[in-house]
Amino acid sequence: MDKEFIDQLAERAKTGHKHIVFPETDCPEILECAANLLADDIAEVTLVGRQEDIVALAAEHDLDLTGAEYFDNTDEEARRSLVEPITAAGLLSEKAVLRKSKTAVNAAMMLVSAGRADCVAAGRVLTTADVIIAAQSIIGLAPGINVVSSLGVVDAPGFEGPQGRMLAIADCAINVLPDAEALADIAISSADTISSLLGWEPRVAFLSFTTCGSSEDDSVDVIRHGLELARQRRPDIAFDGEFQLDAAINPKTAERKVKRESAVAGKANVLIFPNIHAGNIGVKLIQTFGHADVYGPVLQGFAKPVCDFSRSAPVSEMMGNILMLLVRAE
């Protein structure tokens, strides 16, 4: 990961000094991330589980968790402290709170929903589906959003765009064949994420194999409808398309292919793929042949920030995702 980018994120996260919850406290890599945050005073940390078990595991790996808070989800009294705020929000019944909070990831989501923490980081042990289901059922989705999606931040050597070497791409990890409504949700969530995370003014391009009607297909109609919905719902954001990739990010190509005024063509900084096939292939291509770093994926669309690690992620990559999560929590 690019050290300058990570250092900038760390400084912003430290300034915001938010409160993060980790539910997977039987994982040494998670505890190492928590120890790093505590050592550098970047965030407040809550670890879900029995304190004596967590401290013992940390000691086995020579990790210092001084300053951490603990929430023992095996203790009924601790779980009962979640009942009032969760039931008051109309999310779950008392019985459901007490039952569901026995599971660490649910307890972590409840701590955030109850306002006792700002964000949750999980997924090193749990599957993406586990994390998403818990977050959807307890934290819920952001107002006006009906689809959870993912965003990656690309740092591509040799690329020179509005944000230098960097671009945002979505959705490359969650939605397989999004319909028009889902594409609109993905585009809106991506614009909001990149604005809060990096402070960019988003210029969002809906990608296709066509540019402005150069070819016709039913699949292109879905993209055009998604663009129309996004514009209707968020006229404050610059959305445009449908564009081929080069028309979206290359000013000279855009000048040749896009025969109308556009705030996005040739200068897009957020790219919306039409489906997960294109997104996943695109990520692998830029990583393999362009030697690009891709930070994330960042889960988006929830009412509060939630992070999902890759289960094979090294600690350095996990720390990058955690820092992005903490910045978004500001």
C-alpha positions as CSV (number, residue, x, y, z in Angstrom):
1,M,0.0,0.0,0.0
2,D,1.2,3.5,-0.8
3,K,2.7,4.9,2.4
4,E,1.8,8.5,1.7
5,F,-1.9,7.6,1.2
6,I,-2.0,5.5,4.4
7,D,-0.2,8.2,6.4
8,Q,-2.8,10.8,5.3
9,L,-5.6,8.4,6.3
10,A,-4.0,7.8,9.6
11,E,-3.6,11.5,10.4
12,R,-7.3,12.1,9.5
13,A,-8.4,9.1,11.5
14,K,-6.3,10.2,14.5
15,T,-7.8,13.7,14.3
16,G,-11.3,12.4,14.3
17,H,-10.5,9.8,17.0
18,K,-13.6,7.7,16.5
19,H,-14.7,4.5,18.3
20,I,-14.4,1.2,16.5
21,V,-15.7,-2.3,17.5
22,F,-14.0,-5.6,16.6
23,P,-16.2,-8.7,17.1
24,E,-13.6,-11.3,15.8
25,T,-11.4,-11.2,18.9
26,D,-10.4,-14.9,18.6
27,C,-8.2,-13.8,15.6
28,P,-4.6,-12.7,16.3
29,E,-4.6,-10.4,13.2
30,I,-7.6,-8.5,14.5
31,L,-6.0,-8.0,17.9
32,E,-2.8,-6.8,16.1
33,C,-4.9,-4.2,14.3
34,A,-6.5,-3.1,17.6
35,A,-3.1,-2.9,19.3
36,N,-1.8,-0.7,16.4
37,L,-4.7,1.7,16.8
38,L,-4.2,1.9,20.5
39,A,-0.4,2.3,20.4
40,D,-0.8,5.3,18.0
41,D,-3.8,6.7,19.8
42,I,-5.8,6.7,16.5
43,A,-9.1,5.5,17.8
44,E,-11.0,4.2,20.8
45,V,-11.3,0.4,20.6
46,T,-14.0,-2.0,21.9
47,L,-13.3,-5.8,21.7
48,V,-16.3,-8.1,21.9
49,G,-15.8,-11.2,24.0
50,R,-14.5,-12.4,27.3
51,Q,-11.8,-10.1,28.4
52,E,-9.7,-12.8,30.0
53,D,-9.7,-14.8,26.8
54,I,-8.8,-11.8,24.6
55,V,-6.0,-10.7,26.9
56,A,-4.6,-14.2,27.0
57,L,-4.6,-14.5,23.2
58,A,-2.9,-11.1,23.0
59,A,-0.3,-12.1,25.4
60,E,0.5,-15.3,23.4
61,H,1.3,-13.0,20.4
62,D,3.0,-10.3,22.4
63,L,0.3,-7.7,21.7
64,D,-0.4,-4.8,24.0
65,L,-4.1,-3.9,24.3
66,T,-3.7,-1.3,27.0
67,G,-6.6,1.2,26.7
68,A,-9.0,-1.2,25.1
69,E,-12.6,-1.5,26.2
70,Y,-14.4,-4.8,26.4
71,F,-17.9,-6.0,25.8
72,D,-18.6,-9.5,27.1
73,N,-21.4,-10.8,24.9
74,T,-21.4,-14.0,27.0
75,D,-22.6,-12.0,30.0
76,E,-26.4,-11.5,30.2
77,E,-26.1,-8.3,32.2
78,A,-23.9,-6.8,29.5
79,R,-26.2,-7.9,26.8
80,R,-29.2,-6.5,28.7
81,S,-27.6,-3.0,28.6
82,L,-28.3,-3.1,24.8
83,V,-32.0,-3.8,25.2
84,E,-33.3,-0.3,25.9
85,P,-31.6,1.6,23.0
86,I,-32.2,-1.2,20.5
87,T,-35.9,-1.7,21.4
88,A,-36.5,2.0,21.6
89,A,-35.3,2.3,18.0
90,G,-37.9,-0.3,17.0
91,L,-35.3,-2.6,15.6
92,L,-35.8,-5.8,17.7
93,S,-37.8,-7.1,20.6
94,E,-36.2,-7.5,24.0
95,K,-36.1,-11.2,23.6
96,A,-34.5,-10.9,20.2
97,V,-31.8,-8.5,21.5
98,L,-30.8,-10.8,24.3
99,R,-30.7,-13.8,21.9
100,K,-29.0,-12.2,18.9
101,S,-26.4,-10.4,21.0
102,K,-24.9,-13.7,22.1
103,T,-23.3,-13.7,18.6
104,A,-20.3,-11.4,18.7
105,V,-20.9,-9.7,15.3
106,N,-24.5,-8.9,16.3
107,A,-23.4,-7.5,19.6
108,A,-20.9,-5.3,17.7
109,M,-23.6,-4.0,15.4
110,M,-25.8,-3.3,18.3
111,L,-23.1,-1.2,20.1
112,V,-22.9,1.0,17.0
113,S,-26.7,1.1,16.5
114,A,-27.0,2.1,20.2
115,G,-24.5,5.0,19.8
116,R,-21.9,3.4,22.0
117,A,-19.4,3.1,19.1
118,D,-19.1,4.7,15.6
119,C,-18.2,1.8,13.3
120,V,-17.6,-2.0,13.0
121,A,-14.7,-3.8,11.4
122,A,-15.2,-7.5,10.7
123,G,-14.7,-10.2,8.0
124,R,-11.3,-11.6,8.7
125,V,-13.0,-14.8,10.0
126,L,-16.6,-14.2,9.1
127,T,-17.8,-14.3,5.5
128,T,-19.0,-11.2,3.7
129,A,-22.5,-12.5,3.8
130,D,-22.3,-12.9,7.6
131,V,-21.2,-9.2,8.0
132,I,-23.8,-7.9,5.6
133,I,-26.7,-9.8,7.1
134,A,-25.8,-8.6,10.6
135,A,-25.4,-5.0,9.5
136,Q,-28.6,-5.0,7.5
137,S,-30.7,-6.4,10.2
138,I,-29.3,-4.3,13.1
139,I,-27.7,-1.1,11.7
140,G,-29.9,-0.9,8.6
141,L,-29.5,0.9,5.3
142,A,-28.8,4.6,4.7
143,P,-31.9,6.7,4.0
144,G,-33.1,6.2,0.4
145,I,-30.7,3.3,-0.3
146,N,-32.0,-0.2,-0.9
147,V,-28.8,-2.0,-2.0
148,V,-25.5,-2.7,-0.2
149,S,-22.5,-2.3,-2.5
150,S,-18.8,-2.0,-2.5
151,L,-16.3,0.6,-3.6
152,G,-12.6,0.3,-4.3
153,V,-10.0,3.1,-4.5
154,V,-7.5,2.6,-7.3
155,D,-3.9,4.0,-7.3
156,A,-2.7,3.5,-10.8
157,P,0.9,4.3,-11.7
158,G,1.1,6.4,-14.9
159,F,-2.5,7.5,-14.9
160,E,-3.1,11.2,-14.7
161,G,-6.7,12.2,-14.0
162,P,-8.5,14.8,-11.9
163,Q,-7.3,13.2,-8.7
164,G,-3.8,12.4,-10.1
165,R,-3.2,8.6,-10.1
166,M,-6.4,7.8,-8.2
167,L,-9.9,6.6,-9.2
168,A,-12.9,5.1,-7.4
169,I,-14.6,2.0,-8.9
170,A,-17.9,0.2,-8.0
171,D,-19.4,-2.3,-7.6
172,C,-16.8,-5.1,-8.0
173,A,-17.7,-7.4,-5.1
174,I,-21.4,-7.5,-4.1
175,N,-24.1,-7.1,-6.8
176,V,-23.8,-9.6,-9.6
177,L,-26.3,-8.3,-12.2
178,P,-27.7,-5.0,-10.7
179,D,-30.9,-3.6,-12.2
180,A,-31.5,0.1,-12.9
181,E,-32.5,0.9,-9.3
182,A,-29.5,-1.0,-7.9
183,L,-27.2,0.8,-10.3
184,A,-28.6,4.2,-9.1
185,D,-28.1,3.1,-5.5
186,I,-24.5,2.0,-6.2
187,A,-23.7,5.3,-8.0
188,I,-25.2,7.5,-5.2
189,S,-23.5,5.5,-2.4
190,S,-20.2,5.7,-4.3
191,A,-20.4,9.4,-4.7
192,D,-21.2,9.9,-1.1
193,T,-18.4,7.5,0.0
194,I,-15.7,9.1,-2.0
195,S,-16.8,12.6,-1.0
196,S,-16.6,11.7,2.7
197,L,-13.5,9.5,2.4
198,L,-11.2,11.6,0.2
199,G,-13.0,14.9,-0.1
200,W,-13.4,14.7,-3.9
201,E,-16.1,16.4,-5.8
202,P,-17.6,13.2,-7.4
203,R,-17.9,13.0,-11.2
204,V,-19.6,9.7,-11.7
205,A,-19.5,7.8,-15.0
206,F,-21.8,4.9,-15.8
207,L,-19.7,2.5,-17.9
208,S,-20.8,0.4,-20.9
209,F,-19.5,-1.1,-24.1
210,T,-21.2,1.9,-25.8
211,T,-20.8,5.6,-25.6
212,C,-23.9,7.8,-25.9
213,G,-25.9,5.3,-28.0
214,S,-23.1,4.2,-30.3
215,S,-24.7,0.7,-30.1
216,E,-28.0,-0.6,-28.8
217,D,-28.9,-3.5,-26.6
218,D,-31.4,-4.2,-23.8
219,S,-28.5,-4.3,-21.3
220,V,-27.6,-0.7,-22.2
221,D,-31.2,0.4,-21.5
222,V,-30.7,-0.8,-17.9
223,I,-27.6,1.4,-17.6
224,R,-29.4,4.4,-19.1
225,H,-32.4,4.0,-16.7
226,G,-30.0,3.7,-13.8
227,L,-28.4,7.0,-14.8
228,E,-31.7,8.7,-15.1
229,L,-32.8,7.5,-11.7
230,A,-29.5,8.6,-10.1
231,R,-29.9,12.1,-11.6
232,Q,-33.5,12.4,-10.4
233,R,-32.7,11.3,-6.9
234,R,-29.5,13.3,-6.5
235,P,-29.4,16.3,-8.9
236,D,-26.5,17.7,-6.7
237,I,-24.1,15.1,-8.1
238,A,-22.6,15.0,-11.6
239,F,-23.7,11.7,-13.2
240,D,-23.3,10.9,-16.9
241,G,-23.1,8.1,-19.4
242,E,-23.3,5.7,-20.9
243,F,-19.6,5.9,-21.6
244,Q,-16.9,3.5,-22.7
245,L,-14.0,3.5,-20.3
246,D,-11.8,5.7,-22.5
247,A,-14.6,8.2,-23.0
248,A,-15.0,8.4,-19.2
249,I,-11.4,9.1,-18.3
250,N,-9.5,10.3,-21.4
251,P,-10.2,14.0,-22.3
252,K,-9.1,13.6,-25.9
253,T,-11.3,10.5,-26.5
254,A,-14.2,12.2,-24.8
255,E,-13.9,15.2,-27.1
256,R,-14.1,12.9,-30.0
257,K,-16.9,10.6,-28.8
258,V,-19.1,12.8,-26.7
259,K,-20.7,15.4,-28.8
260,R,-22.4,17.4,-26.0
261,E,-21.5,19.2,-22.9
262,S,-20.6,16.9,-20.0
263,A,-19.2,17.6,-16.6
264,V,-18.1,14.0,-16.4
265,A,-16.8,12.8,-19.8
266,G,-13.0,12.6,-20.0
267,K,-12.7,13.6,-16.3
268,A,-14.7,11.0,-14.3
269,N,-13.2,10.1,-10.9
270,V,-15.9,7.5,-10.0
271,L,-16.6,4.6,-12.4
272,I,-19.7,2.5,-12.1
273,F,-19.4,-1.0,-13.7
274,P,-22.6,-2.4,-15.2
275,N,-22.2,-5.8,-13.4
276,I,-19.8,-7.7,-11.2
277,H,-18.3,-9.6,-14.1
278,A,-17.0,-6.4,-15.7
279,G,-16.0,-5.0,-12.3
280,N,-14.1,-8.1,-11.1
281,I,-12.3,-8.5,-14.5
282,G,-11.5,-4.8,-14.5
283,V,-9.9,-4.9,-11.1
284,K,-7.8,-7.9,-12.0
285,L,-6.7,-6.3,-15.2
286,I,-5.5,-3.0,-13.7
287,Q,-3.8,-4.9,-10.8
288,T,-2.0,-7.4,-13.2
289,F,-1.1,-5.2,-16.1
290,G,-1.2,-1.7,-14.6
291,H,0.4,-2.7,-11.4
292,A,-2.2,-0.7,-9.6
293,D,-3.0,-0.8,-5.9
294,V,-6.7,-1.2,-5.1
295,Y,-7.8,-0.2,-1.6
296,G,-10.9,-1.8,-0.2
297,P,-13.4,-3.0,-1.0
298,V,-15.3,-0.5,1.2
299,L,-18.8,-1.6,2.1
300,Q,-21.3,1.1,1.5
301,G,-25.0,1.8,1.8
302,F,-25.4,1.2,5.6
303,A,-26.7,3.8,8.0
304,K,-23.3,3.6,9.9
305,P,-19.9,2.6,8.5
306,V,-19.1,-1.1,8.4
307,C,-15.9,-2.7,7.1
308,D,-15.5,-6.2,5.6
309,F,-12.0,-7.6,5.4
310,S,-10.9,-10.2,2.9
311,R,-10.3,-13.4,4.9
312,S,-6.8,-13.7,3.3
313,A,-5.9,-10.0,3.9
314,P,-2.6,-9.3,5.6
315,V,-2.5,-6.9,8.6
316,S,-1.2,-4.1,6.4
317,E,-4.2,-4.3,4.1
318,M,-6.5,-4.6,7.1
319,M,-5.1,-1.5,8.6
320,G,-5.7,0.4,5.4
321,N,-9.4,-0.7,5.4
322,I,-9.7,0.2,9.1
323,L,-8.3,3.7,8.5
324,M,-10.7,4.3,5.6
325,L,-13.5,3.1,7.9
326,L,-12.6,5.5,10.7
327,V,-12.3,8.5,8.3
328,R,-15.8,7.7,6.9
329,A,-17.1,7.6,10.5
330,E,-16.2,11.3,10.8
